[in-house]
Amino acid sequence: MSGRKFLIVLIKPSHYDGDGYVIQWRRSTIPSNSLASVYGLLAQCAEERVLGADVDIEIDVYDECNTIVDIPGISDRIKSAGGGFVALVGVQSNQFPRALDIGRQFRARGISVAVGGFHVSGCMAMLPELPPDLKEAQALGMILYAGEGEGRLEGLLRDIDAGAAQPAYNYLNDMPDMAAAAIPVLPRAVVTRVAGHYTSFDAGRGCPFQCSFCTIINVQGRKSRYRTTDDVEAIVRANAAQGVTRFFVTDDNFARNRNWEPILDRLIELREVQGFKIRLLLQVDTLCHRIPGFIEKAARAGCNAVFIGLENINPESLMGAKKRQNKIWEYRDMLQAWRRAKVMTWAGYILGFPTDTPESIARDIETIKRELPIDILEFFFLTPLPGSEDHKTLYLKGARMDPDMNNYDLEHVCADHPIMSAETWRGVYRDAWARYYSDAHVETVLRRALASGINPRKIVDAMTVFSGSSRIEGVHPLQFGYVRRKIRTQRRHGMAIVHPLIFYPWRAFDFFRVAAKWAALALRYRAILRRVLADKEGAAYVDESLIPPTEADQNADFVTAFADKIPDTYGAPKREVAPAAE
């Protein structure tokens, strides 16, 4: 019989909206890979009884994006267990103020708190000293954890259990091998709080590229590490055993995973031979179509949507950010290859590169709408995220950056732009969403889907979410969920708690106002869908974006506009640039 319990509570914090309320939903849309990974590692520790044969390790899991965190109740349970701690998991920079507030409340109740994730790791990897918010966390008695957990969490648990935890644990210079790493599987009750019952896993970590705005290369390293095919199958089987078969594979670039083919072959076997109903969302680069068989096998393995880091169509901006791997002259061919496989494409687009102006951004978005067959396009501010080369450069220069980490969510201006004012830049961001998701372009995208054999109903649902999230809810689509919660007492530290007689009438008005806007948007887009489906010639639709690119017509496409900016590199189109007028 066990002698005692040790309760570990994992919390993935959300972050605050402009009014200081936690951004939270009844159902969120993006699963947390960090929660799954850490839970799997701790479950292994519990099974191995790393605190001794007489100690039962229990683990609770909360994703604050879809679950109310009862801080007093959790504190009481840890105390009743006789030992344990709270781990704030996978905390990004924009979530760190919320993590600090959660930690502050637990520490006031005498509960040990550890915090890890990209903000802690990125700051410790790139800055010469701890920034003020990490120092504040340490002053509160919170434990900082930088790096990955494989092979290290046993020591952290023993230190906390013995009351001998260090102020900081830094494993950034010792990346663990992923082969035979613990299986990241969350309990079904946690997964079902995500829309579509999606969970996640990483088949690899690290990235060989050097994008200056990226934090991954400085936290997970530029040397790629991979799970084995057997491990990926074990992850799928363990989740399928509890009825979960939809996965977001969080590799920053699955196409560069050296095990991509055996992994996809194994998943194809599970789907086509053994009947697993697998669905995959993958992240890939813009050159994945050059890998023989990659797109075809991804589709057969269950991939029905991909996220592509398009980032920009101006080679000068891409080169300035060290994103040399993006070849704009390949974009249309790449997107059409995914379309032939009946896979929906999501693409990220960054606004605010040094040479961007409102006019150039508007021109480029119209060009994309006309000439590239992208389904879903999402916009981000170019943001110097802590842990990126951009942030380090500005930090060392002493340049002005927003001191409020809550704003580092890629939808706020956090640094100065060399051409645009902050207000102009914000206007460009608002205009980008309205410009791409105009009714006319929604109809165009739906007509392309119908002509390509992609389910237009699936497209219209996604376009409704991506169009309305920013303009109605005031959050980026990647933070979106279904049915917004606002808890009166869960407000940012230092902000007043509103009296119930004021809060609840305001909240009711706000809820129904937002619901009415969503209803109007959904009805409008559904009317467009009905019009598209009613067109008897819909399957024959064609426009410039659907015409296969050829060497003969490259001079006619959007690449021509950037002919003088395309680097002289392998595979680049060769053109003569018109001489400047005298």
N, C-alpha and C positions, 0 to 999 in steps of 0.2 A: 504494500500500500504506500502511496506517495505521502510525504510528510507535509508538503506545503505547495502553494501555487505561486506562479510568477506571471502576472498579466501584462502583456504588451499591447498597446493600443496604437494602431497605425492610422494616421490622418493625412489625407492629401488636401491641403488647404485650397480654398478658392481665393478670390481677391475682391476688392471693394469697387462698387460703382461710384459715380460722381457724387452721390448723396451720402456715401459712407456705408451703404448696406452691402452685405455679402451677396455676391452674384451666385444665385442658387436656384435650382429647378426641381420639380418633382421627377423629371427624367432628364439627365444630361445626354450629350451626344458623342463625346469623345472619351473612351476608356483610358484609365491611367496605367501605363505600362510599369511605372515605378512602383505602384501599389502591388501589382501582380508579382513583380520580381522580388521585392522585399518580403512579401508574404511567403513566397516559395522558399526563400532562404531561411526565414524564421521557422517555417513549418518543418524544415529539415533539422534545424537546431532542436526543435521540440521533440521530434522523433528520436534524435540521437541523445536526448537528455543531457545537453551540454552543461547544465547547471548542477548536475548530479542525479543519480537514480531516484532520489526522493523528491525531486522537484518537477511538478507538472507545469510546463509552459503553455499558456493559453494566449490566443491572438484574436483581437477584435479589429475590424477594418471599417474605416469611414472615408468615403469620398465626399468632401464637403460641397462639391458642385451639385450633388443630388441628395444629401443627407444632412439633417440638422445635428450638429455636434453638441451633445449635452455635457458641458464641461464639469459642472458639479456632480452629475451622476457618474461620469467616468472616473472622476477623482475618488469618489466614495468606493467604487468597485475595486480600484487599485489598492486602496488602503485596506479594504476588507480582505483582499487576496493575501495581504501581508508582504507584497513586493511587486515591483513592475515599473514601467515607465511609459511615456508617450513618445512616439517617433513621428515627427513631421516629415513626410516622405515626398521626394521629387519636387521640392519647392523651387519654382522659377522666380525670377527677379520680381515680376509683378505680384507674386503671391507672398513675398517675404514680409511685407507689412502685416498682412493677415496672420501669417505664421508667428510673427513676433507677438501679436496681440493674443493669440491662442496660448502661446508659451508663457506669456506674462500671467495669464489667469491660472494656468496649471501650477506655475512656480509659486504663486501666492498661496496655493493650497498644499504646498510641500511635495509636489509630484516632480519626479525627474523628467526632463524633456531633452530629447536629441533632435537636431534638425539637419537634414541633408538635402541634396538636390543640386540643380544647375547653378543657383545663385551662390551658394556657399562654395561649391567646387570651382565655379568660374572666377570668383573674386580671389580665392586662394591660389588659383593657377596663374593669374595674369597680373595681379596688383602687388606692389612692393610691400604693402601693409594692409591690415584688415580695414575695410571701410567702416564708417560710424555705425551702420545698422548691425553689422556682425559683432562689433564691440559692445553694442547695447545688449545683444542676445547673450553674450558671455557675461556681462555685468548682471544679468538676471539669473545667471546660473545655468543657462542652456548649453548643451554640448553640441559643438559643431562637428559635422562629419563630412569630409570631402573625399570623393572617389567612389569606387564601386564596392559592393558588399561581399562578393564571393570570397569565402575563406577568411573573412575578417569579423563577421558579426558575432561569432562565438566569443571572441575576446571582448567586444563591446558589452555583450550581455553579462559576462562574468565580472567586468569592472563595475558596471552599474549595480549588479546584485551585491557586490562586496562594498559598495559605497566608495569606490576608488576610481570613479570615472575621470578621465582627463578632460581639460577644457576643450581640446580639439583633437580630432583624429584625421590625419592627412595621408591618403593612399594614392595620391594623384600620380606619383612617379612609379607605381607598381601596378600596372593593369593586369587583372587576372585573366587566365585562359577561360574561354567560354565552353570548351568541350566538356561535356558531362556536368555542366552547371545545374543548379537546382531548377526544377520545372516551375515556371511562373503560372500558377493556377489560383484564381480567386474563387471563394465560395459563390455558388449560384445566386444566393440572395444579394450579393454585391453586384454581380454582373447584370442582373435583371433591372437594376436601377438605371442602366444605360439604354437609350432607345435602340431598338433592334437587337438587344441582348448581345452586343459586341463586347469582346474582350480583346486583349492584346498580348503580343510577345515580341521579343527582338530575336531575330535569327542571326544578327551580327551587330557589332558595335565598332565605332570608329569610322573615319572617312579620310580618304587619301587626298582630297582636294583642299584648297587653301582659301576659301571664300572669307573675306575680311569681316563680314557681318555675322559669321557663324560662331556659335559657342561649342558646338559638338567636338570640333577638332582639338579644342584646348581642354576639354573635360574628359572625353572618351578616347582622345588620341587620334593620330593620323594613321596608325597601323591598325588595319582591320582585323577583327577577331570574330570567330564564327561558332555557332552551334553546329553539332553534327546532324545529319539527316535523321538518325534514330531519335535524337533528342526532340527534334521538331515533331516527329510522329508521336512521341510520347506526350508532348504538350497537347496536340490535337486530340489524342485519345482520352487523356485525362479530363479535358474540357467536355468532350462529347459524352463522356460517361454521366455528366450532370446536365446534358441537354444543351450545351453551348457549342456551336459550330461556326460562328462568325468571328473573324479575327482581323484586327488592324495590326499589320506587321510593321513595327515601328523603326526598322532599319532606315536610317536617313536616305539610303540609296540601295534598295534590295538588288538592283541590277548589277551592282559591283560586288555582291556577296559571291565568293568563289564557289560556294556550294549551291548556288541558285538552281542549277539544273537537276542535281539529284534530289534536292528538296521538292522542287515542282513535280518531278517524276513520281516521288513518293505520294505527294498530295493527289496527283492525278489517279494513281492506283487506289487510294482511299476513296476518292469520289466515284470513279468509273467502274471499279471492280467490287469494292466493298460497300458502296452505297452511302458514304458519309456526305451529308449535305453541307459541304464546306463553302463558305463565302470569304473572300479576301479583299482587303483594301491595302494596296501597296504604295510605297513611295519610291519613285524612280527618277533617273536623270533624263536629259533631253536627247541622249544618244543611245538609249536602250534599244531602239529599233534596229540598230546595227548589229546587235548580238543575234546570231542565227538561232531561230526557234524560241527566243525569249518571250516575245509577246504572245505567240500562239500557245506556248505551254502555260504561261501565266493565266490565260483565259480558261484553258482546260482544267487548271488546278482550282478554279473557282473565283478568280479575280474578276470582279464586275465593275470596279472603279479604281482609278490610279490618281495619285497626287503627284504632279510634276512641278519641279522648281524652275518654272520658266523665267521668272524674276524680271526680265526686261527684254525688249527687242532691239535696244540700242547697243551695239558692240562696245562702244566707248564706255558706257556705264558698266557693262559686264566686266570688261578688262580692268576698270578702275577698282572694282570690288574683288578682283582676282578670281572671278568665275569664268576662267578661260575655257572650261569644258563645254559651255553653251555655244553652239554654232547656230546662229539664227537662220542660216540658209537650209538647215535641216528641220526646222520646226514643223513645217507643213507636212513633210513626209512622215515625221514621227507621229504626229497627231492622227494622220490618216491611217497609219498602221494600227494604232489602237482602235480606231473606229471600225476598221475591217474585222477586228476581233470581237466587235460588239461590246467594247469596254468603255464606260463613261470616263471622261477626262476632267480632272480638277487641276487648275494651274494657279500657282501663287505669283503675284506681280507686285514688285516693290516700287513705291512712289517716293521720290526725293533723292535720287542720285544727284551728284553735284551739278551736272549740266541740265537737269530737268527744269522746265518752266511749265506754267499752266498750259501754255499753248502746245508745247511739245508733248506733254502727257495726254492732252485731249486728242491730238493728232494720232499718237501711237495707239490709244485705245480704239479709236475709229478704224485704224488699220487692222488691228487684231480682229475686231468684229467682222470686218469685210473679208479678210484673207486667211484667217486661221480657224480651223474647225474645233475650237475649244467649247466644251459644254459649260463648265462652271469656272468662273474667274474670280479670285478673291484678292483683295488689295491689302497691303501692309505699308506702314511708314518705314522708311529706312531708319533703323533704331540702333544706337550703340549699346547693345546688350552687354551687361557685365559678363566677362568671360570671353568676349570677342576681341579681335585685334583692333577693331574700330574704337571700342570703349577704352582699351588700354592706351591707344594713341592720343585720344582726346584727354584722358585722365593725366597722362604725363605732360601734356602741353598746358594743362590747367585751363582747358577750354570750358565754356559754360555747358553744363548738362543739368537736366532736371534732377533735383535731389530726391524727389519722391519716387521710390521704386514701384509704387502702385501703378504708375503711368507707363512702365516699360512692358506694355502688353502688345506692342506693334500697332496700336490704333491711337496713339497720342504723339504729339511732337515732343521729343525729349532733348533735342540739340538744335543748334542754329544751322540754317541752310545758307549756302553762299549766295543764292539768288533770291529765294522766296522768303517773305516774312512768315512768321508762325501762323498768322491768320490766313494768309494766302495758301499756305501748305495744307492747313486744315480744310479750306475750301476745295482744294484740288482732290483731297481724299473723299469728301462728301460727293463731289461731282462725279468721281470715278464710278462709285456704286450706281448712281442714278443713270449715268451714261451707258454702262454695260447692260444693266437690267432694265432698260427701256422696254415698253411693250413691244415695239417693233423688233428689237433684237431677241426678246424672249420668243416671239413667233418664229424668227429665223432659226434659232437653235432647235426649236421643236420640229421644224420642217426638216432640218438636217438629220435629226435623230430618226424621224419616221423613214426618210429615204435611206438611211444607213442600217435599218433593222434594229435600232436601239429603242427600248421602251420609252416613248415620250412622256408617259405618266410618271415614270421614275424621275425623268429630267425636270418636269414641271414642279414636282415636290421639292427637289433640291434647289431649283431656282427661286422658289417662294421663300425658303429658309434663308438663302444667301442674300436675296434682295431685301428681305425685311429685317434681318437681325440688326444690322447697323442703323438702318433708317427708322425702325420702330422701337426696338428694344434698347438701342444705344450700346450694343455689344458686338464684337466681331463674331462672325458665324462659328468660328472654332470654339467660342465660349457659350454658344447657344444651347438651349434645352427647351423642354416643353413644360409650360405652366410655371411662371416665375414665382418664387417665394421671396418675401422680404420680412425678416424677423425683426420686430421692433427693437428688441434688446440686444441684437447682434449688430452693433454699429462700431465703426472704427474708433479706436482708443483716442480719447480727447474730444470726441464729438458728443453733443448732448443727446440723451435718450428722449425722444419726443413723447409727450403726454399721450396716453391712449385715446383721449377724446379728440385729439388732433390727428394722430397717426392713422387710426383705422378708417375714418371717413376719407382722408386723403388717399389711403391705400386702395380703398374700394373704387374711388373715382379713377385712379391711375390704372387699376386692373381692367376695368371695363373700357376705358379709353384705348388702351393698348389692344385689347381683344377685338374691338371694333375695327381698328386699323388692319389687324391680321385678317379678319374676315373679308374686308374689302379687297385686300391684296390677293387673297386666295381665290375669291370669286372672279376677279378680273383675269388672273392667269388661267383659271379653269375655262373661262369663256374663250380665251385664245386657243387653248388646247382643243376645245370642241370644234373650233373653226378649222384648225389644222387637220384633225381627224376626219372631218366631213369632206375634205378636198379629195375627190376621186383620183386626181393626178398626183397626190402627195408622194407616192413612192418614186415618181420620176423627177422629183425636185433636184435641182443642181444649182450651185452658185460657185463663185470663184474659189472659195475655200475647199470645195470638194473635188476640184479638178486636179488630177495628179500632177505634181511638179515635174518638169523635164528640164534638161540642160538648155534646150532651145528657148524656153519661156522664162528662165530665171530673171532675165533682165526686165521682165514685165511685172514681177511681183514686188512685195514690200522691201526685199533685200536691196533693191536698187537705191532706195532712199538713203541707205547707210553705206553705199559702196566705198566712200572715202574713209569710212571708219572701221571696215572689216580688216582684221589683222591678216598679214600675209602668212597664213599657216596652212598646214596640210588639209587638203580638201576644200579650201575656201574658193568660192567662185572668182575667176579672173575677169576683171572688167577694166575698161579704160574710164577714168573719171574725167568728166568734161573739164577743160581748162577754165580757170577763173577769168572772168571778163576783165579786160584792161580798162 
